[in-house]
Amino acid sequence: LSYALTRFHNATDFVVLSDGAPTVGNSRKFDDIGGVLNEINRKNRYNIQINTVGVGEDFLRDSSNPRYIFLKRLSEQHNGFFVAF
Protein backbone atom coordinates (compact mmCIF):
# COMPACT_ATOMS: atom_id res chain seq x y z
CA LEU A 1 0.00 0.00 0.00
CA SER A 2 2.82 2.35 0.86
CA TYR A 3 4.41 1.63 -2.53
CA ALA A 4 1.14 2.20 -4.39
CA LEU A 5 0.42 5.49 -2.61
CA THR A 6 3.76 6.94 -3.67
CA ARG A 7 3.56 5.76 -7.30
CA PHE A 8 -0.05 5.81 -8.52
CA HIS A 9 -1.10 9.43 -8.00
CA ASN A 10 -3.88 9.26 -10.58
CA ALA A 11 -5.68 6.40 -8.82
CA THR A 12 -9.04 7.20 -7.31
CA ASP A 13 -9.22 4.24 -4.95
CA PHE A 14 -7.44 1.12 -3.75
CA VAL A 15 -8.85 -2.15 -2.46
CA VAL A 16 -6.77 -3.93 0.18
CA LEU A 17 -7.45 -7.64 0.65
CA SER A 18 -5.73 -8.79 3.84
CA ASP A 19 -5.73 -10.90 6.97
CA GLY A 20 -5.28 -7.57 8.73
CA ALA A 21 -1.90 -8.22 10.27
CA PRO A 22 0.65 -5.58 9.28
CA THR A 23 4.12 -7.04 9.60
CA VAL A 24 7.64 -5.66 9.50
CA GLY A 25 9.02 -6.32 6.02
CA ASN A 26 8.69 -9.96 5.04
CA SER A 27 8.97 -11.20 8.62
CA ARG A 28 6.32 -12.61 10.91
CA LYS A 29 6.88 -9.82 13.44
CA PHE A 30 3.78 -7.65 13.81
CA ASP A 31 4.18 -3.96 13.15
CA ASP A 32 2.74 -1.13 15.27
CA ILE A 33 -0.81 -0.61 13.96
CA GLY A 34 -0.91 3.05 14.99
CA GLY A 35 2.42 3.69 13.33
CA VAL A 36 1.28 2.03 10.10
CA LEU A 37 -1.93 4.11 10.05
CA ASN A 38 0.06 7.31 10.61
CA GLU A 39 2.46 6.42 7.80
CA ILE A 40 -0.38 5.75 5.39
CA ASN A 41 -2.12 8.99 6.38
CA ARG A 42 1.10 10.86 5.67
CA LYS A 43 1.67 9.17 2.30
CA ASN A 44 -1.91 9.52 1.04
CA ARG A 45 -1.35 13.10 -0.12
CA TYR A 46 -3.77 12.75 -3.04
CA ASN A 47 -6.65 11.58 -0.81
CA ILE A 48 -7.05 8.25 -2.56
CA GLN A 49 -9.98 6.25 -1.18
CA ILE A 50 -8.81 3.07 0.55
CA ASN A 51 -11.25 0.17 0.81
CA THR A 52 -10.43 -2.89 2.89
CA VAL A 53 -11.54 -6.51 2.83
CA GLY A 54 -10.69 -8.64 5.85
CA VAL A 55 -10.30 -12.36 5.19
CA GLY A 56 -10.27 -15.03 7.87
CA GLU A 57 -12.25 -16.42 10.75
CA ASP A 58 -10.80 -13.84 13.18
CA PHE A 59 -12.98 -11.20 11.53
CA LEU A 60 -16.17 -13.15 12.08
CA ARG A 61 -15.44 -14.05 15.70
CA ASP A 62 -14.31 -10.83 17.30
CA SER A 63 -14.63 -7.22 16.13
CA SER A 64 -12.33 -6.12 18.98
CA ASN A 65 -9.46 -8.05 17.37
CA PRO A 66 -6.54 -5.70 16.47
CA ARG A 67 -6.57 -7.02 12.87
CA TYR A 68 -10.24 -6.13 12.51
CA ILE A 69 -9.71 -2.72 14.08
CA PHE A 70 -6.72 -1.99 11.82
CA LEU A 71 -8.56 -2.64 8.55
CA LYS A 72 -11.71 -0.88 9.75
CA ARG A 73 -9.78 2.23 10.81
CA LEU A 74 -7.74 2.22 7.62
CA SER A 75 -10.88 2.32 5.49
CA GLU A 76 -12.62 4.88 7.73
CA GLN A 77 -9.65 7.25 7.70
CA HIS A 78 -9.60 7.20 3.89
CA ASN A 79 -13.33 7.36 3.09
CA GLY A 80 -13.52 3.72 2.09
CA PHE A 81 -15.60 0.69 2.93
CA PHE A 82 -14.71 -2.26 5.13
CA VAL A 83 -16.01 -5.79 4.57
CA ALA A 84 -15.02 -8.90 6.49
CA PHE A 85 -15.63 -12.56 5.73
Secondary structure, 3 states (H helix, E strand, C coil): CHHHHHHCCCCCEEEEEECCCCECCCCCCECCHHHHHHHHHHHCCCCCEEEEEECCHHHHHCCCCHHHHHHHHHHHHCCCCEEEC
